[in-house]
Amino acid sequence: MVEIELKFQLPESKKKSVLQALKPKTAQKIRLQAKYYDTTERLLAQNHMAIRLRQEGDHWVQTFKASGKNHLERIEHEVHLGQCDIEPELNLELFSENKVVKDLLDQVLGEQQQLMLQFKTDVQRTFKIFSIDETDIEVCLDDGIVSAAELSEKICEVEFELKQGSPEQLILFTQEWVKKYQLWLDVRSKAERGNLLSIQQKASPAVKAKSLILSKKDSPDAAIRKMVSNTLQQLLPNVAVIADGFADPEHIHQARIAIRRMRSIFKSFKSWSEDIDPLWEPQLKQIFQALGTTRDLDVVRDEILPELLKADAPFQNLPETAIIDEQLHLLFQKTETMCLLLQLLAFTYHEQTNHKESSKLKKKIEKSLNQLHQNIIHDADHFSQLEVETRHRTRKRCKRLRYCIEFVSSLYDGKSVKKYVKQLQAVQDKLGLYNDLHVTEQVFSQSADQQAEYWFAVGWSKAKQQQLLHESEQALKKLADIKVFW
């Protein structure tokens, strides 16, 4: 019922090498021709579900798929129809005996049971099972096309499906293939790609963070693994779009948020598990910084520039020196980046230790939150006199505290959490805008000597910053007066 697999995109130049690794003389081959169905409103796709009819060699299979608890697991139910003299028609009644599937379909479709063909896939699959440490893994190379109406796209991907054994071993097994063949992780299914093609879009909307529910019975070790898993749920789909070269500013923004959330976990809670690699946080920092320039320029262009134009700025666009990285997708195709993401994913599946330490969870939370809170309000009385870098450090601490609170808030009284977070958000908003204006000043000052009209933006930014410094100091003082909820 639950399918566990990882899927990677494969550079065309490496296809022959992967075929050789599958040992074509002993590997199995099969042609897979699938038709995917949905309502005219695409209710299934909107709810991360898919229904298909697939001809596998000379047999037919009707399949339901839905997203699982993470991007490694998917709910799957197959109904084998066997050999058919004529092509079978889709029959939802075939799913009626599976209560989980029936309930999901009833919940999403309601009375709307009329499904229509949306797109097709035609794939030549070469596959072989590898066994390692009592774990069986099926490795598949899928080479073909996805088509909708007159449109089509190439499919060239490698799937690793767990047939028996440990999910952690599956993840670690894929790393060697990533290193050898420059594979890059893509959590988007064929169904998602086909649906996008059918509506003539290149990418799904950016994925935002989802709330996390911790249990009072969780040990600190279990809690931090849940946090990392929750963050990967946000990071991986955005990374896939960036790697594919179709990201818009929001995909980059949400990827940065996910990485900052992950870094917040490792900075504030790293003592909770002995399995955390100290190299993960600095590696994440490098990726974050690489994304940072692009995100900063997007903010200046989309949010600050319109305000400058309202103030009668003597220019219409950003300086030519403000160049956004057009090769950002390569960052998320790099072997080093992929191995890091796989290590983080494996961490969430690793057998947990310290099962009996649930009583220590709140004590550890309180210690970490107290330290961050005290560091933030320490400079409240003289914030406007601090050095620029120190102010930015306070802004970063506010963000980290906010993310840490979001991870653990399910263990505390909702009203008390909301009251504290509201004031913390006020500080964060002021400091965030202050930072955006500081970036604006830097962007325009780099070109102001060559184009004097840009001095307008420099002066405008500095004036706004001065006002925000005063407002930030007042917001910090109010935060210092609020009773903490932990």
C-alpha positions in Angstrom: 0.0 0.0 0.0 2.9 2.4 0.8 5.4 2.7 -2.0 8.9 3.9 -1.0 11.0 5.3 -3.8 13.4 8.0 -4.8 13.5 9.5 -8.3 16.3 11.3 -10.0 16.7 13.2 -13.3 19.5 11.8 -15.5 21.7 13.8 -17.8 21.3 12.5 -21.4 25.1 12.1 -21.6 25.0 9.5 -18.7 22.2 7.4 -20.0 24.5 4.8 -21.7 26.6 4.5 -18.5 23.5 3.8 -16.4 22.3 1.2 -18.8 25.7 -0.5 -18.5 25.4 -0.4 -14.7 22.1 -2.2 -15.0 23.9 -5.0 -16.9 21.6 -5.0 -20.0 22.1 -8.8 -20.6 20.5 -9.7 -17.3 18.3 -6.6 -16.7 14.6 -6.8 -17.5 12.9 -4.5 -20.0 9.3 -3.5 -20.4 7.3 -0.9 -22.3 4.9 1.1 -20.1 2.1 3.0 -21.7 -0.1 4.9 -19.3 -3.1 7.2 -19.4 -3.8 9.6 -16.6 -7.3 10.7 -15.7 -8.7 13.6 -13.7 -11.8 15.9 -13.5 -12.0 19.0 -15.7 -11.1 21.0 -12.6 -8.2 18.7 -12.0 -9.3 17.9 -8.4 -7.0 14.9 -8.1 -3.9 16.9 -9.1 -4.8 19.7 -6.7 -4.9 17.1 -3.9 -1.6 15.4 -5.0 -3.4 12.3 -6.3 -3.3 10.4 -9.6 -5.3 7.7 -11.3 -3.9 5.9 -14.3 -4.5 2.9 -16.6 -1.2 1.4 -17.7 -0.4 -1.3 -20.2 2.7 -3.1 -18.8 3.9 -5.3 -21.6 0.7 -7.3 -22.5 -1.0 -6.8 -19.2 -3.1 -3.9 -17.8 -3.0 -2.3 -14.4 -5.3 0.4 -12.9 -3.5 2.4 -10.2 -4.3 5.0 -7.6 -1.5 7.1 -6.1 -1.5 9.8 -3.4 1.2 11.7 -1.5 2.4 10.1 1.7 3.8 11.5 4.9 7.0 12.7 3.1 8.5 12.8 -0.4 10.0 9.3 0.0 6.6 7.6 0.6 3.5 7.4 -1.5 0.2 5.7 -1.1 -0.3 3.2 -3.9 -3.0 0.8 -4.8 -2.9 -1.4 -7.9 -5.7 -3.4 -9.5 -4.3 -6.0 -11.9 -6.6 -6.5 -14.9 -4.5 -9.1 -16.7 -4.5 -9.5 -20.5 -7.4 -7.8 -22.2 -8.7 -8.4 -25.7 -9.7 -4.7 -26.0 -8.3 -1.7 -24.1 -10.1 -1.5 -20.7 -12.0 1.6 -19.6 -11.3 3.3 -16.3 -13.5 1.9 -13.5 -13.4 3.6 -10.1 -15.5 0.8 -8.6 -12.4 -1.3 -8.7 -11.0 0.8 -5.8 -14.2 0.3 -3.7 -12.8 -2.6 -1.6 -9.8 -0.5 -0.4 -11.3 1.7 2.3 -8.3 4.1 2.4 -8.5 4.8 -1.3 -12.3 4.9 -1.4 -12.4 7.5 1.5 -9.7 9.6 -0.2 -11.6 9.6 -3.5 -14.9 10.4 -1.8 -13.3 13.2 0.1 -11.8 14.8 -3.1 -14.3 13.9 -5.8 -17.6 13.9 -3.9 -20.4 13.5 -6.4 -18.0 14.5 -9.3 -17.0 11.0 -10.4 -16.6 11.8 -14.1 -12.9 11.6 -15.0 -11.4 12.5 -18.4 -8.1 11.6 -20.0 -5.6 14.4 -19.4 -2.2 13.1 -20.6 -0.2 10.0 -21.5 3.2 8.6 -20.9 5.1 6.1 -23.0 8.2 4.8 -21.4 10.8 2.1 -22.1 11.8 0.8 -18.6 15.0 -1.1 -17.9 15.2 -2.5 -14.4 17.1 -4.7 -12.1 17.0 -5.6 -8.4 20.1 -5.0 -6.3 20.5 -6.6 -2.8 22.6 -5.1 0.0 22.6 -5.7 3.7 19.2 -7.5 3.6 17.7 -4.7 1.6 16.3 -5.2 -2.0 16.2 -2.2 -4.2 14.8 -2.1 -7.7 16.7 0.4 -9.9 14.7 1.5 -13.0 15.8 3.6 -16.0 12.8 5.2 -17.6 13.3 6.6 -21.1 10.4 8.0 -23.0 7.9 10.9 -23.3 4.9 12.5 -21.5 2.3 14.0 -23.9 -0.8 16.1 -23.7 -2.7 17.0 -26.8 -0.1 18.3 -29.2 2.6 18.9 -26.6 5.2 16.4 -25.4 8.3 16.4 -23.1 11.2 14.0 -22.7 11.4 11.6 -19.8 14.8 10.4 -18.7 15.0 9.4 -15.1 16.2 6.8 -12.7 14.0 5.4 -9.9 15.1 3.5 -6.8 12.2 1.6 -5.2 12.5 -0.3 -1.9 11.3 -3.8 -2.4 12.4 -5.1 1.0 14.4 -3.8 3.9 15.5 -0.4 5.3 14.5 3.0 3.8 17.7 4.4 5.2 19.7 1.8 3.3 17.8 2.8 0.2 18.7 6.4 0.6 22.4 5.7 1.2 22.5 3.3 -1.7 21.4 6.1 -4.1 24.4 8.2 -3.1 26.9 6.1 -5.1 24.7 6.4 -8.2 24.5 10.2 -7.7 28.3 10.5 -7.5 28.9 8.3 -10.5 26.2 9.6 -12.9 25.5 13.2 -11.7 21.8 12.4 -10.9 19.8 15.1 -9.3 16.9 14.4 -7.0 13.4 15.3 -8.3 10.4 14.7 -6.0 8.0 15.6 -8.8 6.1 12.6 -10.1 5.3 11.8 -13.7 1.7 12.7 -12.9 2.7 16.1 -11.8 4.9 16.7 -14.8 2.1 15.5 -17.1 -0.5 17.7 -15.4 1.7 20.7 -15.8 2.2 19.9 -19.5 -1.5 19.6 -20.0 -2.2 23.0 -18.5 0.9 24.4 -20.3 2.8 25.4 -17.2 6.4 24.8 -16.4 6.2 24.5 -12.6 3.8 24.0 -9.7 3.4 26.8 -7.2 6.2 27.2 -4.6 5.7 25.0 -1.5 5.5 26.7 1.8 6.3 25.4 5.3 3.6 23.2 6.9 2.9 23.1 10.6 4.5 20.4 12.7 2.8 18.5 15.5 5.1 17.1 18.1 4.1 14.7 20.9 4.8 15.1 24.6 6.0 11.5 24.4 8.7 12.4 21.8 12.3 12.2 22.9 14.5 15.1 21.9 16.1 12.8 19.4 12.7 11.9 17.8 11.6 15.5 17.9 14.6 16.9 15.9 14.2 14.2 13.3 10.6 15.2 12.8 11.7 18.8 12.5 14.2 18.0 9.8 11.6 15.9 7.9 9.2 18.7 8.1 11.7 21.1 6.6 12.6 18.7 3.8 8.9 18.6 2.9 9.2 22.3 2.1 12.7 22.3 0.6 12.8 19.4 -1.8 9.9 20.4 -4.2 11.2 23.9 -4.5 14.8 22.6 -5.1 13.5 20.4 -7.9 11.9 23.3 -9.7 15.1 25.4 -9.3 17.3 22.5 -10.6 15.0 22.2 -13.6 15.6 25.9 -14.4 12.0 27.0 -14.2 11.9 28.7 -10.7 10.3 32.0 -10.1 11.3 34.3 -7.2 8.9 32.6 -4.9 10.5 29.1 -5.3 13.8 30.7 -4.5 12.3 32.5 -1.5 10.7 29.4 -0.1 13.9 27.4 -0.6 15.8 30.0 1.4 13.2 29.9 4.1 13.4 26.1 4.3 17.2 26.2 4.5 17.1 28.9 7.2 14.6 26.8 9.1 17.0 23.8 8.8 19.9 25.9 10.0 17.9 27.1 12.9 17.3 23.5 14.0 21.0 22.7 13.9 22.1 25.9 15.6 19.6 25.7 18.5 18.8 22.0 18.9 21.9 20.2 17.6 22.7 18.6 21.1 19.4 16.6 20.9 20.9 13.9 18.7 24.3 12.3 18.4 23.7 11.6 14.7 23.9 15.2 13.5 26.9 15.8 11.3 28.6 19.1 12.3 29.3 19.7 8.5 25.6 19.9 7.6 25.1 23.5 8.9 28.1 25.1 7.2 27.2 23.3 4.0 23.6 24.6 4.2 25.1 28.1 4.9 27.0 28.0 1.6 23.8 27.1 -0.3 21.9 29.7 1.5 24.4 32.4 0.6 24.4 31.4 -3.0 20.6 31.8 -3.1 20.9 35.1 -1.1 22.1 37.5 -3.8 19.3 36.4 -6.2 16.6 36.7 -3.5 17.9 40.2 -2.3 17.8 41.5 -5.9 14.3 40.1 -6.4 13.2 42.0 -3.3 14.8 45.3 -4.4 13.3 45.0 -7.9 9.8 43.8 -6.9 9.2 45.6 -3.6 11.6 48.5 -3.1 11.9 49.8 -6.7 8.1 50.5 -6.9 8.4 52.6 -3.8 11.3 54.5 -5.2 9.3 55.2 -8.4 6.4 56.5 -6.3 8.9 58.9 -4.7 9.7 60.2 -8.2 13.1 58.5 -8.6 15.0 59.7 -11.7 15.4 56.2 -13.1 13.2 53.3 -14.0 15.3 50.1 -13.4 18.0 48.6 -11.2 21.6 49.3 -12.1 23.0 47.0 -14.8 25.6 45.8 -12.2 22.7 44.2 -10.3 22.8 40.9 -12.1 20.8 37.9 -11.0 22.5 34.5 -11.3 21.2 32.7 -14.4 23.1 29.5 -13.5 21.4 29.0 -10.1 19.9 25.7 -11.3 23.4 24.2 -11.5 23.7 24.6 -7.7 21.0 22.0 -7.2 22.3 19.6 -9.8 25.7 19.4 -8.1 26.7 16.1 -6.6 27.7 17.7 -3.3 24.3 19.3 -2.9 22.5 16.1 -3.7 24.5 14.0 -1.3 23.8 16.6 1.5 20.0 16.3 0.9 20.2 12.6 0.9 22.1 12.5 4.1 19.5 14.8 5.7 16.7 12.5 4.4 18.5 9.4 5.7 18.8 11.1 9.1 15.0 11.3 9.3 14.8 7.6 8.8 17.7 6.5 11.0 16.7 4.3 14.0 16.2 6.7 16.9 18.1 6.7 20.1 17.3 8.0 23.6 13.7 6.8 23.4 13.2 7.2 27.2 14.2 10.9 27.3 10.7 12.4 26.5 10.7 14.0 30.0 13.7 16.1 28.9 12.1 17.6 25.8 10.5 20.6 27.3 13.5 21.3 29.5 15.7 21.3 26.4 13.3 23.5 24.5 13.1 26.1 27.3 16.9 26.2 27.6 17.3 26.9 23.8 14.4 29.5 23.6 15.6 31.3 26.7 19.1 31.7 25.4 17.8 33.1 22.0 15.2 35.4 23.7 17.8 36.9 26.1 20.3 37.5 23.3 17.7 39.4 21.3 16.5 41.7 24.1 20.0 42.3 25.5 20.6 45.2 23.1 17.0 46.6 23.1 17.8 49.8 25.1 20.6 50.9 22.7 19.8 49.1 19.5 20.1 52.2 17.3 23.6 52.8 18.5 24.8 49.3 17.5 27.1 48.5 14.5 25.3 47.5 11.3 26.5 43.9 11.6 25.3 43.6 15.1 21.8 44.8 14.1 21.8 42.2 11.3 22.8 39.6 13.9 19.8 40.5 16.0 17.5 40.2 12.9 18.9 36.7 12.2 18.3 35.7 15.8 14.7 36.9 15.6 14.2 34.8 12.5 15.8 31.8 14.2 13.7 32.2 17.3 10.5 32.5 15.2 11.3 29.2 13.3 12.2 27.4 16.5 8.9 28.4 18.1 7.0 27.2 15.0 8.7 23.8 15.4 7.7 23.4 19.1 4.5 25.5 19.4 2.2 22.4 19.4 3.5 21.6 22.9 2.3 24.9 24.4 -0.8 26.9 25.0 -1.9 28.4 21.7 -3.0 31.8 23.0 0.2 32.4 24.9 2.3 31.4 21.8 0.3 33.7 19.6 0.7 36.7 21.9 4.5 36.3 22.0 4.9 35.6 18.3 2.8 38.6 17.4 5.3 40.9 19.1 8.3 38.9 17.8 6.8 39.3 14.3 6.6 43.0 14.8 10.3 43.2 15.5 11.1 40.8 12.6 9.1 42.9 10.2 10.9 46.1 11.1 14.3 44.6 11.0 13.5 42.8 7.7 12.5 46.0 6.0 15.6 47.7 7.5 17.8 45.0 5.9 16.0 45.3 2.6 16.7 49.1 2.6 20.4 48.5 3.6 20.7 46.1 0.6 19.0 48.7 -1.6 21.6 51.3 -0.5 24.4 48.9 -1.4 23.0 48.0 -4.8 22.6 51.6 -5.9 25.8 52.9 -4.3 27.9 50.5 -6.4 26.8 52.4 -9.5 26.2 55.9 -8.2 29.7 57.2 -9.1 29.0 56.3 -12.7 25.4 57.4 -12.8 24.6 60.2 -10.4 20.8 59.7 -10.5 21.3 56.6 -8.3 22.4 58.8 -5.4 18.7 59.5 -5.0 18.1 55.8 -4.1 21.1 55.9 -1.7 19.8 58.9 0.2 16.2 57.7 0.2 17.3 54.3 1.6 19.4 55.9 4.3 16.6 58.2 5.5 14.1 55.3 5.7 16.7 53.3 7.6 17.0 55.9 10.3 13.3 55.9 10.9 13.2 52.1 11.1 16.0 52.0 13.6 13.9 54.0 16.0 10.8 51.8 15.4 12.9 48.6 15.7 14.2 49.7 19.1 10.7 50.4 20.4 9.5 47.0 19.1 12.4 45.3 20.9 11.6 47.0 24.1 8.0 45.8 23.9 9.2 42.2 23.3 11.4 42.5 26.4 8.3 43.3 28.5 6.2 40.3 27.3 6.1 37.2 29.4 7.5 34.2 27.6 5.1 31.3 27.0 7.6 28.6 27.8 
